[in-house]
Amino acid sequence: MCSIINFKQYGSIQALNQAFGDHWVYIGRANSYAGLTQSPLANPLRVKDFGGRGKTLPHYRRWLWRRIQAGDKAILDALKAIDDRTVLVCYCKPGPCHGDVVKAAAAWVQAQPRHLNKLGAGSERSERKQQIAFVSGHRDLTPAEFYQRYQPQLDKAIAAGHQFVVGDAPGTDAMVQMYLSTGSRQVLTDRVAPERVTVYHARRKPRHWYSGFAVRGGYASQSAKDAAMTAVSDYDIAWVRPGKETSGTARNLARRR
């Protein structure tokens, strides 16, 4: 099923169009210089955090499988669009490449149409087996406030095997990322597996990004980013300081209600 090539072999979108027409699909991260937009199938893990591209592949495979199980519409639509004529385009080949994982996942999707159509048609949250917590808070959160207001809830979620979505801002977001990356002594675990955490950002790249956590960006505004995080999650871990009832954190909680 399909083939995988390196973008550098052709060097431009025009050359790819000439060679493959509309049968090529880019599966990498955004590259504004080349005019390539980010694919939902892009590997969200930071290669250098794992000591090499090949070492990220088992984590990417688990991340992609969880997104399939969750009924992620963008992921499922992208996989269903791949067929025997499709040429997957990346920057990895001939080295270790997440395109091989994508290729195998697409073949599996094509063989499971009824199951996947049912999974993708309903509410993502109602079909998901593992819950996802949206963690948000103030940028001026103090360490004392973090350990009082967030640590107990994070420890409970970690022990339950939940996943996490968190922003990239200083303060709460950065503290949460650091806590998840270094582990919780209360639940006797080292670090949370990176595929259990996704960092969302609205800028060109995240301001804070720990431990190779998955990353999702490209949002037009912070509000759009926060709304997307509410949409993919099941519940909130958040605290609003008295007097901050109009803050972004308060809006996040209100959005859920």
C-alpha positions as CSV (number, residue, x, y, z in Angstrom):
1,M,0.0,0.0,0.0
2,C,1.4,3.4,-1.1
3,S,5.0,4.5,-1.1
4,I,7.1,7.0,0.9
5,I,9.5,9.6,-0.5
6,N,11.7,12.4,0.8
7,F,10.5,16.0,-0.1
8,K,14.2,16.9,-0.8
9,Q,14.2,14.5,-3.8
10,Y,11.8,16.9,-5.6
11,G,12.4,20.1,-3.8
12,S,9.1,21.9,-4.4
13,I,5.4,21.4,-4.4
14,Q,5.3,22.2,-8.1
15,A,7.7,19.3,-8.9
16,L,5.6,16.9,-6.8
17,N,2.4,18.0,-8.6
18,Q,4.1,17.4,-11.9
19,A,5.3,14.0,-10.9
20,F,2.3,12.7,-8.9
21,G,-0.6,15.0,-9.6
22,D,-3.0,15.0,-6.7
23,H,-1.8,11.6,-5.4
24,W,0.9,12.8,-3.0
25,V,0.2,13.6,0.7
26,Y,2.6,15.5,3.0
27,I,2.8,13.9,6.4
28,G,5.3,16.2,8.2
29,R,5.3,19.4,10.2
30,A,4.7,22.8,8.7
31,N,7.4,24.3,6.5
32,S,6.6,27.8,5.6
33,Y,9.7,28.1,3.4
34,A,8.5,25.2,1.2
35,G,4.9,26.2,1.4
36,L,3.9,23.0,3.3
37,T,1.2,23.0,5.9
38,Q,1.3,20.8,8.9
39,S,-0.3,17.4,8.5
40,P,-2.5,15.8,11.2
41,L,-0.2,12.8,10.8
42,A,3.0,14.7,11.6
43,N,5.1,13.2,14.3
44,P,4.5,15.6,17.3
45,L,7.4,14.3,19.3
46,R,10.7,16.1,19.5
47,V,13.4,13.8,18.1
48,K,16.3,15.1,20.2
49,D,14.5,14.2,23.4
50,F,14.7,10.5,22.4
51,G,18.2,10.3,21.1
52,G,17.3,9.8,17.4
53,R,14.4,9.7,15.0
54,G,14.1,5.9,15.1
55,K,13.7,5.9,18.9
56,T,10.6,8.2,18.6
57,L,8.8,5.7,16.4
58,P,7.4,3.4,19.2
59,H,6.1,6.5,21.0
60,Y,4.6,7.8,17.8
61,R,2.9,4.5,17.1
62,R,1.3,4.5,20.5
63,W,0.3,8.2,20.1
64,L,-1.3,7.5,16.7
65,W,-3.1,4.4,17.9
66,R,-4.6,6.4,20.8
67,R,-5.8,9.0,18.4
68,I,-7.4,6.3,16.3
69,Q,-9.1,4.8,19.4
70,A,-10.3,8.3,20.4
71,G,-12.0,8.8,17.0
72,D,-9.9,11.8,16.1
73,K,-11.6,12.9,12.9
74,A,-8.6,14.7,11.4
75,I,-6.5,11.6,11.9
76,L,-9.1,9.2,10.6
77,D,-9.9,11.3,7.5
78,A,-6.2,11.5,6.7
79,L,-5.7,7.8,7.0
80,K,-8.8,6.9,5.1
81,A,-7.6,9.1,2.2
82,I,-4.5,7.0,1.7
83,D,-4.7,4.2,-1.0
84,D,-2.4,2.2,-3.2
85,R,-1.7,5.2,-5.4
86,T,-0.8,7.6,-2.6
87,V,2.7,8.9,-2.3
88,L,3.5,9.9,1.3
89,V,6.0,12.8,1.5
90,C,8.2,13.5,4.5
91,Y,11.8,14.6,5.3
92,C,12.9,11.3,6.9
93,K,13.4,8.7,4.2
94,P,15.6,6.7,3.6
95,G,16.2,6.8,7.4
96,P,13.8,5.7,10.1
97,C,10.4,7.3,9.2
98,H,7.0,7.7,10.9
99,G,5.7,7.2,7.3
100,D,6.0,3.5,7.8
101,V,3.8,3.7,10.8
102,V,1.3,5.8,8.9
103,K,1.3,3.3,6.0
104,A,0.6,0.4,8.4
105,A,-2.1,2.4,10.2
106,A,-3.8,3.3,6.9
107,A,-3.9,-0.3,5.8
108,W,-5.5,-1.2,9.1
109,V,-8.0,1.6,8.8
110,Q,-9.0,0.4,5.3
111,A,-9.6,-3.1,6.7
112,Q,-11.8,-1.8,9.5
113,P,-14.3,0.5,7.9
114,R,-17.4,-0.3,9.9
115,H,-15.7,-0.1,13.3
116,L,-13.9,3.2,12.4
117,N,-17.0,4.8,10.8
118,K,-18.8,4.2,14.0
119,L,-15.9,5.4,16.1
120,G,-15.5,8.7,14.2
121,A,-19.2,9.5,13.7
122,G,-20.2,10.1,17.3
123,S,-18.8,12.2,20.1
124,E,-15.1,11.7,20.5
125,R,-15.4,12.0,24.3
126,S,-18.2,9.4,24.5
127,E,-16.1,6.8,22.5
128,R,-12.8,7.4,24.3
129,K,-11.7,4.7,26.8
130,Q,-9.0,6.9,28.5
131,Q,-10.1,10.3,29.9
132,I,-8.2,13.5,29.0
133,A,-7.7,16.3,31.5
134,F,-7.3,19.9,30.3
135,V,-4.9,21.6,32.8
136,S,-4.9,25.4,32.8
137,G,-4.2,28.2,35.2
138,H,-2.7,31.6,35.9
139,R,0.6,32.7,34.5
140,D,1.6,34.1,37.9
141,L,0.8,31.0,39.8
142,T,3.2,30.5,42.7
143,P,4.9,27.1,43.5
144,A,2.9,27.0,46.8
145,E,-0.3,27.5,44.9
146,F,0.7,24.8,42.4
147,Y,1.4,22.2,45.1
148,Q,-1.8,23.1,47.0
149,R,-4.2,23.5,44.0
150,Y,-2.8,21.2,41.3
151,Q,-0.6,18.5,42.7
152,P,-3.4,16.4,44.3
153,Q,-5.5,16.4,41.2
154,L,-2.6,15.7,38.9
155,D,-1.5,12.8,41.1
156,K,-5.0,11.3,41.0
157,A,-5.1,11.6,37.2
158,I,-1.7,10.2,36.7
159,A,-2.6,7.1,38.9
160,A,-5.8,6.6,36.9
161,G,-3.8,6.6,33.6
162,H,-5.4,9.7,32.2
163,Q,-3.9,11.8,29.4
164,F,-3.3,15.5,29.6
165,V,-3.6,18.6,27.3
166,V,-1.8,21.7,28.5
167,G,-0.7,25.0,27.0
168,D,2.7,26.5,26.5
169,A,2.5,29.6,28.7
170,P,4.8,30.5,31.7
171,G,3.3,29.9,35.1
172,T,0.8,27.0,35.4
173,D,1.4,25.5,32.0
174,A,5.2,25.4,32.5
175,M,4.9,24.0,36.1
176,V,2.5,21.3,34.9
177,Q,4.7,20.2,32.1
178,M,7.7,20.1,34.4
179,Y,5.8,18.1,37.0
180,L,4.6,15.6,34.4
181,S,8.0,15.3,33.0
182,T,9.8,14.6,36.3
183,G,7.2,12.4,37.8
184,S,5.2,12.2,41.0
185,R,6.6,10.8,44.2
186,Q,3.0,10.6,45.6
187,V,2.0,7.9,43.0
188,L,5.4,6.3,42.9
189,T,6.0,6.9,39.2
190,D,8.9,8.5,37.3
191,R,7.8,10.6,34.4
192,V,4.5,10.4,32.5
193,A,5.0,8.7,29.2
194,P,5.3,11.5,26.6
195,E,2.5,10.2,24.4
196,R,0.1,10.9,27.3
197,V,0.7,14.6,27.2
198,T,0.0,17.1,24.3
199,V,1.2,20.7,24.5
200,Y,-1.0,23.2,22.5
201,H,0.3,26.5,21.3
202,A,-0.9,29.4,19.1
203,R,2.5,30.8,18.1
204,R,5.0,29.5,15.5
205,K,6.4,27.2,18.2
206,P,5.7,26.5,21.8
207,R,7.2,28.8,24.4
208,H,7.5,25.9,27.0
209,W,7.9,22.3,25.8
210,Y,9.3,19.6,28.1
211,S,10.3,16.0,27.7
212,G,9.3,15.4,24.1
213,F,5.6,15.7,24.8
214,A,3.4,15.7,21.7
215,V,2.6,19.2,20.3
216,R,-0.3,20.7,18.5
217,G,-0.1,24.3,17.0
218,G,-1.3,26.5,14.2
219,Y,-4.2,28.1,16.1
220,A,-5.2,31.6,15.1
221,S,-5.5,32.8,18.6
222,Q,-5.1,31.8,22.3
223,S,-8.9,31.6,22.5
224,A,-9.1,29.2,19.6
225,K,-6.3,27.1,21.1
226,D,-8.1,26.9,24.4
227,A,-11.4,26.0,22.7
228,A,-9.7,23.2,20.9
229,M,-8.3,21.9,24.2
230,T,-11.7,21.9,25.8
231,A,-13.2,20.1,22.7
232,V,-10.7,17.2,22.9
233,S,-10.7,16.8,26.7
234,D,-13.2,15.3,29.2
235,Y,-12.7,17.5,32.3
236,D,-10.7,20.4,33.7
237,I,-7.9,20.6,36.3
238,A,-7.9,24.4,37.0
239,W,-8.1,26.9,39.8
240,V,-9.2,30.5,39.6
241,R,-7.7,32.9,42.1
242,P,-10.2,35.2,43.9
243,G,-10.4,38.4,41.8
244,K,-9.5,36.6,38.6
245,E,-13.0,35.7,37.6
246,T,-12.6,37.2,34.1
247,S,-9.3,35.4,33.4
248,G,-8.7,32.9,30.6
249,T,-8.7,30.1,33.2
250,A,-12.2,31.2,34.3
251,R,-13.3,31.2,30.7
252,N,-12.0,27.7,30.2
253,L,-14.0,26.4,33.1
254,A,-17.1,28.3,31.9
255,R,-16.8,26.8,28.4
256,R,-17.2,23.3,29.8
257,R,-20.4,24.1,31.6
